[in-house]
Amino acid sequence: MSNPRIWNRKLHRWGAIATAIPFLVVLITGLLLQLKKQLHWVQPPEQRTEHTVPTVSMQQILDAARTVPEAKIATWADIDRLDVRPGKGMVKVAGVNHWEVQIDLATGAVLQSAYRRSDLIEQMHDGSWFHEAAKLWLFLPSAIIVLGLWVTGIYLFLLPFRARAQKQRKG
């Protein structure tokens, strides 16, 4: 295997096979995440109100989120995070079950509730959905191999140009 062209092609071929499934997962989930604001199936659209000054208490936010049965929010332990958007006059309450409740920051009224898939898709994208170790031991090596594929692919692409240039210099 002293010929770098043969070695490069074999490396390229086997690297592509080794990273096919993890790369496909990253590619598809990345495309979905790029379009999350356009695809309401991925992430619910953000509602707006005319109120830009928050006046509701944390307890009112919890009480409002409790009124949505699908969200299954009873205590603060059922909430993953709050995403406060004062410019839009609302707060997103993200449940640990991926259900999102949007609440008016001035009145405490529920503006919308819907299932939020973007967090799950992000976990698939970085590999943590499969197993926490998958991020470091499967997806990171796949990314390094894909970088190597890019380098070897550029090399393979440039080979004919290099050969033509050498032929012209000799001829």
C-alpha positions as CSV (number, residue, x, y, z in Angstrom):
1,M,0.0,0.0,0.0
2,S,2.8,2.4,-0.8
3,N,0.7,4.2,-3.5
4,P,-1.0,7.1,-1.7
5,R,-3.8,7.2,-4.3
6,I,-4.8,3.6,-3.5
7,W,-4.5,4.2,0.2
8,N,-6.5,7.4,0.0
9,R,-9.3,5.7,-2.0
10,K,-9.5,2.8,0.5
11,L,-9.5,5.2,3.4
12,H,-12.3,7.2,1.8
13,R,-14.4,4.1,1.0
14,W,-14.1,2.5,4.5
15,G,-14.5,5.9,6.2
16,A,-17.8,6.5,4.3
17,I,-19.1,3.1,5.3
18,A,-18.1,3.5,9.0
19,T,-19.8,6.9,9.3
20,A,-22.9,6.3,7.1
21,I,-25.5,5.8,9.8
22,P,-24.3,8.4,12.4
23,F,-23.7,10.9,9.6
24,L,-27.2,10.3,8.2
25,V,-28.7,10.9,11.6
26,V,-26.8,14.2,12.0
27,L,-27.7,15.3,8.5
28,I,-31.4,14.6,8.7
29,T,-31.8,16.1,12.3
30,G,-29.6,19.1,11.3
31,L,-32.0,19.7,8.3
32,L,-35.0,19.6,10.6
33,L,-33.3,21.9,13.1
34,Q,-32.5,24.4,10.4
35,L,-36.2,24.5,9.6
36,K,-37.6,24.4,13.1
37,K,-39.1,27.9,12.9
38,Q,-40.8,27.0,9.6
39,L,-42.0,23.5,10.5
40,H,-44.5,23.7,13.3
41,W,-44.3,20.0,13.7
42,V,-40.7,20.4,15.0
43,Q,-41.3,23.5,17.2
44,P,-44.6,25.3,18.0
45,P,-44.8,28.8,16.5
46,E,-44.2,31.6,19.0
47,Q,-47.3,33.6,19.9
48,R,-47.1,37.3,20.5
49,T,-49.0,39.7,22.7
50,E,-49.0,43.5,22.9
51,H,-47.6,43.3,26.5
52,T,-43.9,43.7,26.8
53,V,-43.6,44.2,30.5
54,P,-43.8,41.0,32.6
55,T,-46.2,41.3,35.5
56,V,-47.1,37.7,36.3
57,S,-45.5,35.9,39.2
58,M,-43.7,32.6,39.0
59,Q,-46.6,31.0,40.8
60,Q,-49.0,32.3,38.2
61,I,-46.9,30.8,35.5
62,L,-46.9,27.4,37.2
63,D,-50.7,27.7,37.8
64,A,-51.3,28.5,34.1
65,A,-49.2,25.6,33.0
66,R,-51.1,23.2,35.3
67,T,-54.3,24.0,33.4
68,V,-53.0,22.2,30.3
69,P,-53.7,18.5,30.9
70,E,-51.4,17.3,28.1
71,A,-48.4,19.0,29.6
72,K,-48.8,17.0,32.8
73,I,-47.3,19.8,34.9
74,A,-48.1,19.6,38.6
75,T,-45.0,20.9,40.3
76,W,-41.8,22.7,39.3
77,A,-40.1,19.3,39.0
78,D,-42.3,18.7,35.9
79,I,-40.8,21.8,34.2
80,D,-37.5,21.5,32.2
81,R,-37.1,25.2,31.6
82,L,-38.7,28.6,31.2
83,D,-37.9,30.7,28.1
84,V,-39.0,34.2,28.8
85,R,-39.6,36.4,25.7
86,P,-40.4,39.9,27.0
87,G,-40.4,41.4,23.5
88,K,-43.1,39.0,22.5
89,G,-45.0,39.3,25.8
90,M,-44.8,35.6,26.6
91,V,-43.0,32.9,28.4
92,K,-42.5,29.3,27.1
93,V,-42.9,26.6,29.8
94,A,-41.1,23.5,28.5
95,G,-42.2,20.4,30.4
96,V,-39.9,17.5,30.9
97,N,-42.3,15.5,28.7
98,H,-41.5,17.9,25.8
99,W,-44.8,19.6,26.0
100,E,-44.7,23.4,25.6
101,V,-47.1,25.9,27.1
102,Q,-46.9,29.5,26.0
103,I,-48.2,32.0,28.6
104,D,-49.0,35.7,28.4
105,L,-46.5,37.6,30.6
106,A,-49.1,40.2,31.6
107,T,-52.3,38.2,32.1
108,G,-51.1,34.7,32.8
109,A,-53.4,33.4,30.1
110,V,-52.4,30.3,28.2
111,L,-51.7,31.4,24.6
112,Q,-50.9,28.0,23.1
113,S,-49.9,24.5,24.0
114,A,-48.3,22.0,21.7
115,Y,-45.8,19.1,21.7
116,R,-42.2,20.3,21.1
117,R,-40.0,17.9,19.1
118,S,-37.0,20.2,18.6
119,D,-35.4,19.2,21.9
120,L,-35.7,15.5,21.1
121,I,-34.3,16.2,17.6
122,E,-31.4,18.1,19.2
123,Q,-30.6,15.1,21.4
124,M,-30.6,12.8,18.4
125,H,-28.4,15.3,16.5
126,D,-25.7,15.3,19.2
127,G,-26.1,11.6,19.9
128,S,-27.2,11.9,23.6
129,W,-30.6,10.5,22.8
130,F,-29.1,7.1,22.0
131,H,-26.8,7.0,25.1
132,E,-24.7,9.7,26.8
133,A,-21.5,7.8,25.8
134,A,-22.6,7.9,22.1
135,K,-21.8,11.6,21.9
136,L,-18.1,11.0,22.7
137,W,-17.5,7.5,21.5
138,L,-19.7,7.3,18.3
139,F,-20.6,10.8,17.1
140,L,-17.3,12.5,17.8
141,P,-15.2,9.8,15.9
142,S,-17.8,9.9,13.1
143,A,-17.3,13.7,12.8
144,I,-13.5,13.3,12.7
145,I,-13.8,10.6,10.1
146,V,-16.2,12.8,8.0
147,L,-13.6,15.6,8.2
148,G,-11.0,13.1,6.9
149,L,-13.4,12.1,4.1
150,W,-13.7,15.8,3.2
151,V,-9.9,16.1,3.1
152,T,-9.4,12.9,1.1
153,G,-12.3,13.9,-1.2
154,I,-10.7,17.3,-2.0
155,Y,-7.5,15.4,-2.6
156,L,-9.2,13.0,-5.0
157,F,-11.0,15.9,-6.7
158,L,-7.7,17.8,-7.3
159,L,-5.7,14.8,-8.6
160,P,-6.8,15.1,-12.2
161,F,-6.0,18.9,-12.2
162,R,-2.6,18.2,-10.8
163,A,-1.9,15.4,-13.4
164,R,-3.0,17.7,-16.2
165,A,-0.7,20.5,-15.0
166,Q,2.2,18.1,-14.8
167,K,1.5,16.7,-18.2
168,Q,1.4,20.3,-19.7
169,R,4.7,21.1,-18.0
170,K,6.4,18.0,-19.5
171,G,4.7,18.3,-22.9
